[in-house]
């Protein structure tokens, strides 16, 4: 991440964990008391290689990029920067590798990892 002078240090391990959990919850849904997150789609698995692949120019909208960066970087520069800055998504730990498969049968693991997130917000809320 290139803006740490603005954002402070970002916990990449937590960010990766949240990304994997988000994919799992999107695919399988979760209940917490009176709140229900219904499944939003049927998978795909969490596949870091999809995000870390070399991208072609037609995968970028130069007009959108131009609103964010002057001068507009080339597609190759964007692709390299993207792969460099999100490489941490590929460093899945053992639990995250299991959840990356977005299988319903891994619900106990997903619920445990959700309840263990920092801050305890999902602790004792009746996740199921």
Chimera marker file (.cmm) of the C-alpha trace (Angstrom):
<marker_set name="trace">
<marker id="1" x="0.000" y="0.000" z="0.000" r="1" g="1" b="0" radius="0.5"/>
<marker id="2" x="1.427" y="3.316" z="-1.018" r="1" g="1" b="0" radius="0.5"/>
<marker id="3" x="-0.479" y="5.784" z="1.162" r="1" g="1" b="0" radius="0.5"/>
<marker id="4" x="0.580" y="4.632" z="4.628" r="1" g="1" b="0" radius="0.5"/>
<marker id="5" x="1.451" y="8.233" z="5.504" r="1" g="1" b="0" radius="0.5"/>
<marker id="6" x="-2.304" y="8.883" z="5.235" r="1" g="1" b="0" radius="0.5"/>
<marker id="7" x="-3.841" y="5.558" z="6.270" r="1" g="1" b="0" radius="0.5"/>
<marker id="8" x="-1.290" y="4.368" z="8.807" r="1" g="1" b="0" radius="0.5"/>
<marker id="9" x="-0.123" y="0.787" z="8.756" r="1" g="1" b="0" radius="0.5"/>
<marker id="10" x="-2.780" y="-1.522" z="7.291" r="1" g="1" b="0" radius="0.5"/>
<marker id="11" x="-3.179" y="-4.982" z="8.827" r="1" g="1" b="0" radius="0.5"/>
<marker id="12" x="-2.827" y="-7.037" z="5.649" r="1" g="1" b="0" radius="0.5"/>
<marker id="13" x="-3.416" y="-10.296" z="7.517" r="1" g="1" b="0" radius="0.5"/>
<marker id="14" x="-6.765" y="-9.008" z="8.779" r="1" g="1" b="0" radius="0.5"/>
<marker id="15" x="-7.644" y="-7.577" z="5.377" r="1" g="1" b="0" radius="0.5"/>
<marker id="16" x="-6.969" y="-10.943" z="3.715" r="1" g="1" b="0" radius="0.5"/>
<marker id="17" x="-9.018" y="-12.747" z="6.406" r="1" g="1" b="0" radius="0.5"/>
<marker id="18" x="-11.929" y="-10.345" z="5.811" r="1" g="1" b="0" radius="0.5"/>
<marker id="19" x="-11.739" y="-10.892" z="2.045" r="1" g="1" b="0" radius="0.5"/>
<marker id="20" x="-11.923" y="-14.671" z="2.454" r="1" g="1" b="0" radius="0.5"/>
<marker id="21" x="-14.757" y="-14.423" z="4.986" r="1" g="1" b="0" radius="0.5"/>
<marker id="22" x="-16.662" y="-12.013" z="2.724" r="1" g="1" b="0" radius="0.5"/>
<marker id="23" x="-16.494" y="-14.458" z="-0.176" r="1" g="1" b="0" radius="0.5"/>
<marker id="24" x="-17.638" y="-17.309" z="2.071" r="1" g="1" b="0" radius="0.5"/>
<marker id="25" x="-20.556" y="-15.316" z="3.572" r="1" g="1" b="0" radius="0.5"/>
<marker id="26" x="-21.587" y="-14.067" z="0.120" r="1" g="1" b="0" radius="0.5"/>
<marker id="27" x="-21.786" y="-17.660" z="-1.096" r="1" g="1" b="0" radius="0.5"/>
<marker id="28" x="-23.376" y="-19.245" z="1.998" r="1" g="1" b="0" radius="0.5"/>
<marker id="29" x="-25.121" y="-16.598" z="4.076" r="1" g="1" b="0" radius="0.5"/>
<marker id="30" x="-25.065" y="-16.123" z="7.855" r="1" g="1" b="0" radius="0.5"/>
<marker id="31" x="-27.631" y="-15.535" z="10.591" r="1" g="1" b="0" radius="0.5"/>
<marker id="32" x="-26.891" y="-13.441" z="13.664" r="1" g="1" b="0" radius="0.5"/>
<marker id="33" x="-29.856" y="-13.068" z="15.982" r="1" g="1" b="0" radius="0.5"/>
<marker id="34" x="-32.568" y="-11.257" z="14.022" r="1" g="1" b="0" radius="0.5"/>
<marker id="35" x="-30.182" y="-10.328" z="11.200" r="1" g="1" b="0" radius="0.5"/>
<marker id="36" x="-29.757" y="-12.528" z="8.141" r="1" g="1" b="0" radius="0.5"/>
<marker id="37" x="-27.224" y="-12.176" z="5.329" r="1" g="1" b="0" radius="0.5"/>
<marker id="38" x="-28.672" y="-14.367" z="2.604" r="1" g="1" b="0" radius="0.5"/>
<marker id="39" x="-26.405" y="-16.038" z="0.083" r="1" g="1" b="0" radius="0.5"/>
<marker id="40" x="-25.712" y="-13.609" z="-2.733" r="1" g="1" b="0" radius="0.5"/>
<marker id="41" x="-24.210" y="-15.942" z="-5.293" r="1" g="1" b="0" radius="0.5"/>
<marker id="42" x="-22.989" y="-19.478" z="-5.839" r="1" g="1" b="0" radius="0.5"/>
<marker id="43" x="-19.282" y="-19.262" z="-5.456" r="1" g="1" b="0" radius="0.5"/>
<marker id="44" x="-16.635" y="-18.755" z="-7.204" r="1" g="1" b="0" radius="0.5"/>
<marker id="45" x="-13.965" y="-19.961" z="-4.898" r="1" g="1" b="0" radius="0.5"/>
<marker id="46" x="-11.637" y="-17.328" z="-3.472" r="1" g="1" b="0" radius="0.5"/>
<marker id="47" x="-8.892" y="-17.468" z="-6.092" r="1" g="1" b="0" radius="0.5"/>
<marker id="48" x="-5.970" y="-15.069" z="-5.523" r="1" g="1" b="0" radius="0.5"/>
<marker id="49" x="-4.459" y="-16.089" z="-8.860" r="1" g="1" b="0" radius="0.5"/>
<marker id="50" x="-7.463" y="-14.502" z="-10.582" r="1" g="1" b="0" radius="0.5"/>
<marker id="51" x="-6.560" y="-11.145" z="-9.043" r="1" g="1" b="0" radius="0.5"/>
<marker id="52" x="-2.802" y="-11.576" z="-9.421" r="1" g="1" b="0" radius="0.5"/>
<marker id="53" x="-2.826" y="-12.386" z="-13.144" r="1" g="1" b="0" radius="0.5"/>
<marker id="54" x="-1.227" y="-10.107" z="-15.707" r="1" g="1" b="0" radius="0.5"/>
<marker id="55" x="-3.970" y="-7.858" z="-17.114" r="1" g="1" b="0" radius="0.5"/>
<marker id="56" x="-4.387" y="-6.520" z="-20.617" r="1" g="1" b="0" radius="0.5"/>
<marker id="57" x="-5.240" y="-2.949" z="-21.588" r="1" g="1" b="0" radius="0.5"/>
<marker id="58" x="-8.872" y="-3.850" z="-22.322" r="1" g="1" b="0" radius="0.5"/>
<marker id="59" x="-9.386" y="-4.709" z="-18.628" r="1" g="1" b="0" radius="0.5"/>
<marker id="60" x="-8.835" y="-1.088" z="-17.603" r="1" g="1" b="0" radius="0.5"/>
<marker id="61" x="-11.018" y="1.933" z="-18.301" r="1" g="1" b="0" radius="0.5"/>
<marker id="62" x="-8.529" y="4.693" z="-19.076" r="1" g="1" b="0" radius="0.5"/>
<marker id="63" x="-11.165" y="7.375" z="-18.535" r="1" g="1" b="0" radius="0.5"/>
<marker id="64" x="-11.817" y="6.127" z="-14.989" r="1" g="1" b="0" radius="0.5"/>
<marker id="65" x="-8.109" y="5.805" z="-14.296" r="1" g="1" b="0" radius="0.5"/>
<marker id="66" x="-7.537" y="9.319" z="-15.670" r="1" g="1" b="0" radius="0.5"/>
<marker id="67" x="-9.875" y="10.676" z="-13.013" r="1" g="1" b="0" radius="0.5"/>
<marker id="68" x="-7.596" y="9.180" z="-10.362" r="1" g="1" b="0" radius="0.5"/>
<marker id="69" x="-4.086" y="9.517" z="-11.742" r="1" g="1" b="0" radius="0.5"/>
<marker id="70" x="-2.228" y="12.098" z="-13.789" r="1" g="1" b="0" radius="0.5"/>
<marker id="71" x="-0.461" y="11.150" z="-15.925" r="1" g="1" b="0" radius="0.5"/>
<marker id="72" x="-2.472" y="8.025" z="-16.724" r="1" g="1" b="0" radius="0.5"/>
<marker id="73" x="-0.290" y="4.956" z="-16.134" r="1" g="1" b="0" radius="0.5"/>
<marker id="74" x="-0.036" y="2.353" z="-18.873" r="1" g="1" b="0" radius="0.5"/>
<marker id="75" x="-1.988" y="-0.898" z="-18.609" r="1" g="1" b="0" radius="0.5"/>
<marker id="76" x="1.292" y="-2.708" z="-17.926" r="1" g="1" b="0" radius="0.5"/>
<marker id="77" x="2.126" y="-0.305" z="-15.087" r="1" g="1" b="0" radius="0.5"/>
<marker id="78" x="-1.363" y="-0.717" z="-13.619" r="1" g="1" b="0" radius="0.5"/>
<marker id="79" x="-1.205" y="-4.488" z="-13.890" r="1" g="1" b="0" radius="0.5"/>
<marker id="80" x="2.217" y="-4.586" z="-12.208" r="1" g="1" b="0" radius="0.5"/>
<marker id="81" x="1.093" y="-2.242" z="-9.423" r="1" g="1" b="0" radius="0.5"/>
<marker id="82" x="-2.065" y="-4.236" z="-8.814" r="1" g="1" b="0" radius="0.5"/>
<marker id="83" x="-0.160" y="-7.520" z="-8.574" r="1" g="1" b="0" radius="0.5"/>
<marker id="84" x="2.453" y="-5.940" z="-6.297" r="1" g="1" b="0" radius="0.5"/>
<marker id="85" x="0.019" y="-4.321" z="-3.883" r="1" g="1" b="0" radius="0.5"/>
<marker id="86" x="-2.439" y="-7.201" z="-3.496" r="1" g="1" b="0" radius="0.5"/>
<marker id="87" x="0.063" y="-10.063" z="-3.474" r="1" g="1" b="0" radius="0.5"/>
<marker id="88" x="-0.739" y="-10.526" z="0.229" r="1" g="1" b="0" radius="0.5"/>
<marker id="89" x="-4.098" y="-12.024" z="-0.806" r="1" g="1" b="0" radius="0.5"/>
<marker id="90" x="-2.253" y="-15.159" z="-1.922" r="1" g="1" b="0" radius="0.5"/>
<marker id="91" x="-0.704" y="-15.798" z="1.516" r="1" g="1" b="0" radius="0.5"/>
<marker id="92" x="-3.663" y="-17.793" z="2.835" r="1" g="1" b="0" radius="0.5"/>
<marker id="93" x="-3.220" y="-19.584" z="6.133" r="1" g="1" b="0" radius="0.5"/>
<marker id="94" x="-4.607" y="-23.110" z="6.636" r="1" g="1" b="0" radius="0.5"/>
<marker id="95" x="-8.066" y="-21.935" z="7.791" r="1" g="1" b="0" radius="0.5"/>
<marker id="96" x="-8.339" y="-19.423" z="4.954" r="1" g="1" b="0" radius="0.5"/>
<marker id="97" x="-7.413" y="-22.099" z="2.393" r="1" g="1" b="0" radius="0.5"/>
<marker id="98" x="-10.341" y="-24.190" z="3.647" r="1" g="1" b="0" radius="0.5"/>
<marker id="99" x="-12.779" y="-21.265" z="3.506" r="1" g="1" b="0" radius="0.5"/>
<marker id="100" x="-11.508" y="-20.223" z="0.074" r="1" g="1" b="0" radius="0.5"/>
<marker id="101" x="-13.441" y="-23.206" z="-1.288" r="1" g="1" b="0" radius="0.5"/>
<marker id="102" x="-16.663" y="-21.429" z="-0.150" r="1" g="1" b="0" radius="0.5"/>
<marker id="103" x="-18.263" y="-24.763" z="0.812" r="1" g="1" b="0" radius="0.5"/>
<marker id="104" x="-21.329" y="-24.818" z="3.032" r="1" g="1" b="0" radius="0.5"/>
<marker id="105" x="-19.877" y="-27.663" z="5.123" r="1" g="1" b="0" radius="0.5"/>
<marker id="106" x="-17.148" y="-25.297" z="6.367" r="1" g="1" b="0" radius="0.5"/>
<marker id="107" x="-19.721" y="-23.152" z="8.225" r="1" g="1" b="0" radius="0.5"/>
<marker id="108" x="-18.378" y="-24.034" z="11.720" r="1" g="1" b="0" radius="0.5"/>
<marker id="109" x="-14.934" y="-22.760" z="10.736" r="1" g="1" b="0" radius="0.5"/>
<marker id="110" x="-16.364" y="-19.590" z="9.150" r="1" g="1" b="0" radius="0.5"/>
<marker id="111" x="-18.459" y="-18.868" z="12.237" r="1" g="1" b="0" radius="0.5"/>
<marker id="112" x="-15.476" y="-19.398" z="14.518" r="1" g="1" b="0" radius="0.5"/>
<marker id="113" x="-13.272" y="-17.070" z="12.468" r="1" g="1" b="0" radius="0.5"/>
<marker id="114" x="-16.027" y="-14.436" z="12.336" r="1" g="1" b="0" radius="0.5"/>
<marker id="115" x="-16.404" y="-14.576" z="16.112" r="1" g="1" b="0" radius="0.5"/>
<marker id="116" x="-12.624" y="-14.249" z="16.556" r="1" g="1" b="0" radius="0.5"/>
<marker id="117" x="-12.337" y="-11.009" z="14.545" r="1" g="1" b="0" radius="0.5"/>
<marker id="118" x="-10.733" y="-8.141" z="16.476" r="1" g="1" b="0" radius="0.5"/>
<marker id="119" x="-13.052" y="-5.991" z="18.526" r="1" g="1" b="0" radius="0.5"/>
<marker id="120" x="-15.413" y="-8.813" z="19.452" r="1" g="1" b="0" radius="0.5"/>
<marker id="121" x="-18.315" y="-7.297" z="17.512" r="1" g="1" b="0" radius="0.5"/>
<marker id="122" x="-19.534" y="-10.716" z="16.400" r="1" g="1" b="0" radius="0.5"/>
<marker id="123" x="-18.802" y="-12.424" z="19.684" r="1" g="1" b="0" radius="0.5"/>
<marker id="124" x="-21.905" y="-13.774" z="21.413" r="1" g="1" b="0" radius="0.5"/>
<marker id="125" x="-24.359" y="-12.532" z="18.744" r="1" g="1" b="0" radius="0.5"/>
<marker id="126" x="-25.695" y="-15.998" z="17.992" r="1" g="1" b="0" radius="0.5"/>
<marker id="127" x="-24.015" y="-16.600" z="14.638" r="1" g="1" b="0" radius="0.5"/>
<marker id="128" x="-25.333" y="-19.599" z="12.746" r="1" g="1" b="0" radius="0.5"/>
<link id1="1" id2="2" r="1" g="1" b="0" radius="0.2"/>
<link id1="2" id2="3" r="1" g="1" b="0" radius="0.2"/>
<link id1="3" id2="4" r="1" g="1" b="0" radius="0.2"/>
<link id1="4" id2="5" r="1" g="1" b="0" radius="0.2"/>
<link id1="5" id2="6" r="1" g="1" b="0" radius="0.2"/>
<link id1="6" id2="7" r="1" g="1" b="0" radius="0.2"/>
<link id1="7" id2="8" r="1" g="1" b="0" radius="0.2"/>
<link id1="8" id2="9" r="1" g="1" b="0" radius="0.2"/>
<link id1="9" id2="10" r="1" g="1" b="0" radius="0.2"/>
<link id1="10" id2="11" r="1" g="1" b="0" radius="0.2"/>
<link id1="11" id2="12" r="1" g="1" b="0" radius="0.2"/>
<link id1="12" id2="13" r="1" g="1" b="0" radius="0.2"/>
<link id1="13" id2="14" r="1" g="1" b="0" radius="0.2"/>
<link id1="14" id2="15" r="1" g="1" b="0" radius="0.2"/>
<link id1="15" id2="16" r="1" g="1" b="0" radius="0.2"/>
<link id1="16" id2="17" r="1" g="1" b="0" radius="0.2"/>
<link id1="17" id2="18" r="1" g="1" b="0" radius="0.2"/>
<link id1="18" id2="19" r="1" g="1" b="0" radius="0.2"/>
<link id1="19" id2="20" r="1" g="1" b="0" radius="0.2"/>
<link id1="20" id2="21" r="1" g="1" b="0" radius="0.2"/>
<link id1="21" id2="22" r="1" g="1" b="0" radius="0.2"/>
<link id1="22" id2="23" r="1" g="1" b="0" radius="0.2"/>
<link id1="23" id2="24" r="1" g="1" b="0" radius="0.2"/>
<link id1="24" id2="25" r="1" g="1" b="0" radius="0.2"/>
<link id1="25" id2="26" r="1" g="1" b="0" radius="0.2"/>
<link id1="26" id2="27" r="1" g="1" b="0" radius="0.2"/>
<link id1="27" id2="28" r="1" g="1" b="0" radius="0.2"/>
<link id1="28" id2="29" r="1" g="1" b="0" radius="0.2"/>
<link id1="29" id2="30" r="1" g="1" b="0" radius="0.2"/>
<link id1="30" id2="31" r="1" g="1" b="0" radius="0.2"/>
<link id1="31" id2="32" r="1" g="1" b="0" radius="0.2"/>
<link id1="32" id2="33" r="1" g="1" b="0" radius="0.2"/>
<link id1="33" id2="34" r="1" g="1" b="0" radius="0.2"/>
<link id1="34" id2="35" r="1" g="1" b="0" radius="0.2"/>
<link id1="35" id2="36" r="1" g="1" b="0" radius="0.2"/>
<link id1="36" id2="37" r="1" g="1" b="0" radius="0.2"/>
<link id1="37" id2="38" r="1" g="1" b="0" radius="0.2"/>
<link id1="38" id2="39" r="1" g="1" b="0" radius="0.2"/>
<link id1="39" id2="40" r="1" g="1" b="0" radius="0.2"/>
<link id1="40" id2="41" r="1" g="1" b="0" radius="0.2"/>
<link id1="41" id2="42" r="1" g="1" b="0" radius="0.2"/>
<link id1="42" id2="43" r="1" g="1" b="0" radius="0.2"/>
<link id1="43" id2="44" r="1" g="1" b="0" radius="0.2"/>
<link id1="44" id2="45" r="1" g="1" b="0" radius="0.2"/>
<link id1="45" id2="46" r="1" g="1" b="0" radius="0.2"/>
<link id1="46" id2="47" r="1" g="1" b="0" radius="0.2"/>
<link id1="47" id2="48" r="1" g="1" b="0" radius="0.2"/>
<link id1="48" id2="49" r="1" g="1" b="0" radius="0.2"/>
<link id1="49" id2="50" r="1" g="1" b="0" radius="0.2"/>
<link id1="50" id2="51" r="1" g="1" b="0" radius="0.2"/>
<link id1="51" id2="52" r="1" g="1" b="0" radius="0.2"/>
<link id1="52" id2="53" r="1" g="1" b="0" radius="0.2"/>
<link id1="53" id2="54" r="1" g="1" b="0" radius="0.2"/>
<link id1="54" id2="55" r="1" g="1" b="0" radius="0.2"/>
<link id1="55" id2="56" r="1" g="1" b="0" radius="0.2"/>
<link id1="56" id2="57" r="1" g="1" b="0" radius="0.2"/>
<link id1="57" id2="58" r="1" g="1" b="0" radius="0.2"/>
<link id1="58" id2="59" r="1" g="1" b="0" radius="0.2"/>
<link id1="59" id2="60" r="1" g="1" b="0" radius="0.2"/>
<link id1="60" id2="61" r="1" g="1" b="0" radius="0.2"/>
<link id1="61" id2="62" r="1" g="1" b="0" radius="0.2"/>
<link id1="62" id2="63" r="1" g="1" b="0" radius="0.2"/>
<link id1="63" id2="64" r="1" g="1" b="0" radius="0.2"/>
<link id1="64" id2="65" r="1" g="1" b="0" radius="0.2"/>
<link id1="65" id2="66" r="1" g="1" b="0" radius="0.2"/>
<link id1="66" id2="67" r="1" g="1" b="0" radius="0.2"/>
<link id1="67" id2="68" r="1" g="1" b="0" radius="0.2"/>
<link id1="68" id2="69" r="1" g="1" b="0" radius="0.2"/>
<link id1="69" id2="70" r="1" g="1" b="0" radius="0.2"/>
<link id1="70" id2="71" r="1" g="1" b="0" radius="0.2"/>
<link id1="71" id2="72" r="1" g="1" b="0" radius="0.2"/>
<link id1="72" id2="73" r="1" g="1" b="0" radius="0.2"/>
<link id1="73" id2="74" r="1" g="1" b="0" radius="0.2"/>
<link id1="74" id2="75" r="1" g="1" b="0" radius="0.2"/>
<link id1="75" id2="76" r="1" g="1" b="0" radius="0.2"/>
<link id1="76" id2="77" r="1" g="1" b="0" radius="0.2"/>
<link id1="77" id2="78" r="1" g="1" b="0" radius="0.2"/>
<link id1="78" id2="79" r="1" g="1" b="0" radius="0.2"/>
<link id1="79" id2="80" r="1" g="1" b="0" radius="0.2"/>
<link id1="80" id2="81" r="1" g="1" b="0" radius="0.2"/>
<link id1="81" id2="82" r="1" g="1" b="0" radius="0.2"/>
<link id1="82" id2="83" r="1" g="1" b="0" radius="0.2"/>
<link id1="83" id2="84" r="1" g="1" b="0" radius="0.2"/>
<link id1="84" id2="85" r="1" g="1" b="0" radius="0.2"/>
<link id1="85" id2="86" r="1" g="1" b="0" radius="0.2"/>
<link id1="86" id2="87" r="1" g="1" b="0" radius="0.2"/>
<link id1="87" id2="88" r="1" g="1" b="0" radius="0.2"/>
<link id1="88" id2="89" r="1" g="1" b="0" radius="0.2"/>
<link id1="89" id2="90" r="1" g="1" b="0" radius="0.2"/>
<link id1="90" id2="91" r="1" g="1" b="0" radius="0.2"/>
<link id1="91" id2="92" r="1" g="1" b="0" radius="0.2"/>
<link id1="92" id2="93" r="1" g="1" b="0" radius="0.2"/>
<link id1="93" id2="94" r="1" g="1" b="0" radius="0.2"/>
<link id1="94" id2="95" r="1" g="1" b="0" radius="0.2"/>
<link id1="95" id2="96" r="1" g="1" b="0" radius="0.2"/>
<link id1="96" id2="97" r="1" g="1" b="0" radius="0.2"/>
<link id1="97" id2="98" r="1" g="1" b="0" radius="0.2"/>
<link id1="98" id2="99" r="1" g="1" b="0" radius="0.2"/>
<link id1="99" id2="100" r="1" g="1" b="0" radius="0.2"/>
<link id1="100" id2="101" r="1" g="1" b="0" radius="0.2"/>
<link id1="101" id2="102" r="1" g="1" b="0" radius="0.2"/>
<link id1="102" id2="103" r="1" g="1" b="0" radius="0.2"/>
<link id1="103" id2="104" r="1" g="1" b="0" radius="0.2"/>
<link id1="104" id2="105" r="1" g="1" b="0" radius="0.2"/>
<link id1="105" id2="106" r="1" g="1" b="0" radius="0.2"/>
<link id1="106" id2="107" r="1" g="1" b="0" radius="0.2"/>
<link id1="107" id2="108" r="1" g="1" b="0" radius="0.2"/>
<link id1="108" id2="109" r="1" g="1" b="0" radius="0.2"/>
<link id1="109" id2="110" r="1" g="1" b="0" radius="0.2"/>
<link id1="110" id2="111" r="1" g="1" b="0" radius="0.2"/>
<link id1="111" id2="112" r="1" g="1" b="0" radius="0.2"/>
<link id1="112" id2="113" r="1" g="1" b="0" radius="0.2"/>
<link id1="113" id2="114" r="1" g="1" b="0" radius="0.2"/>
<link id1="114" id2="115" r="1" g="1" b="0" radius="0.2"/>
<link id1="115" id2="116" r="1" g="1" b="0" radius="0.2"/>
<link id1="116" id2="117" r="1" g="1" b="0" radius="0.2"/>
<link id1="117" id2="118" r="1" g="1" b="0" radius="0.2"/>
<link id1="118" id2="119" r="1" g="1" b="0" radius="0.2"/>
<link id1="119" id2="120" r="1" g="1" b="0" radius="0.2"/>
<link id1="120" id2="121" r="1" g="1" b="0" radius="0.2"/>
<link id1="121" id2="122" r="1" g="1" b="0" radius="0.2"/>
<link id1="122" id2="123" r="1" g="1" b="0" radius="0.2"/>
<link id1="123" id2="124" r="1" g="1" b="0" radius="0.2"/>
<link id1="124" id2="125" r="1" g="1" b="0" radius="0.2"/>
<link id1="125" id2="126" r="1" g="1" b="0" radius="0.2"/>
<link id1="126" id2="127" r="1" g="1" b="0" radius="0.2"/>
<link id1="127" id2="128" r="1" g="1" b="0" radius="0.2"/>
</marker_set>
